[in-house]
Amino acid sequence: MISRHSSISRACFRLGIVVTAIFCFSQSLAAKPLPVAVSILPQKYFVEQIAGDLASVLVMIPPGASPASYEPRPSQMTALARCRLYLAIGVGFEKAWLGKFSASARHLKIVHTDLGIKKVALPRHFHGPDHTKGHQQDPANHGHIPDPHIWLAPGLVKIQAKHIIKALAEADPQNATSYRSQGRKFIKRLTALDNELRSLLAPVKGSAFMVFHPSWGYFARSYGLVQIPIELEGKEPKPAQLQDMIKWARRHKIKAVFVQPQFNFRTAQLVAKSIGAKIIKADPLAYDWEQNLRMQARRFLEIIR
């Protein structure tokens, strides 16, 4: 009789160990961050403001690389295979690679965070208009290539944030409440940042600034500024166009040409030398997105004044 009770006790003990092991294993799985992939560093910032430690973010385009032409490394493709979500934003890299990502990782859900954002086409001509009066370029001067730089306007990031919140909550229902709560806080910060930049740049509303690569178009439109790009639809300007730009820049006493570190800006240096202007780096792909926008707004303000 004692032996029978001992056997039952031992069996119950073993069962308890198995149940505990299963529970601990399931808990460890649940505790693992949600693996999410994005294209550019600012998106990582957005996801981390909403998810915190609940998500691990893989950035496909590393610092210094161009979102227009980068090709992912084999190690990145391996890491991508473990991701549950891909948060797309509409950069040129995605047009070439999203289909391949879907084919190689069939469990990967692709979410287009630019859905609902009306994109403006990149300018394809330079006619030397009088931008200092605050007029945006004539729509007839725009081509068919949509400007992808939607992450540089806080108002548009609000739309992206809502898509991110929804995607995270659906992929990880257990933490949906946290995503929504943190997401609301982030959207409030975006509103505050938008108001701050609007107030900061109000004294130079209607003014123009010159850039090499047209990254800052949505930012400019948000705050009543005009971006004058040297590069047109991703191409170097023709000699005649370049001469028109130089004449325009001299006439309007442009003090600086802003360049993006991910691109060769030899032509920008030529323009700057011709008009006696400075070259200033303005990185649209910096990770610390909020501070970067504040810093660039102050630079624009300083140069335009």
Buried (B, 14 or more C-beta within 10 A) or exposed (E): EEEEEEEEEEEEEEEEEEEEEEEEEEEEEEEEBBBBBBBBBBBBBBBBBBBEEBBBBBBBBEEEBBBBEBEBEEEBBEBBBEBBBBBBBBBBBBEEBBEEBEEEBEEBBBBBBBEEBEBBBBBBBBEBBEBBEBEBBEEEBBEEBBBBBBBBBBBBBBBBBBBBBBBBBEBBEEBBEBBBEBBEEBBEBBEEBBEBBBEBBEEBEEBBBBBBBBBBBBBBBBBBBBBBBBBBBBEBBEEEBBEBBBEBBEEBEBBBBBBBEBBEBEBBBBBBEBBEBEBBEBBBBBBEBBEBBBBBBEBBBEBBE
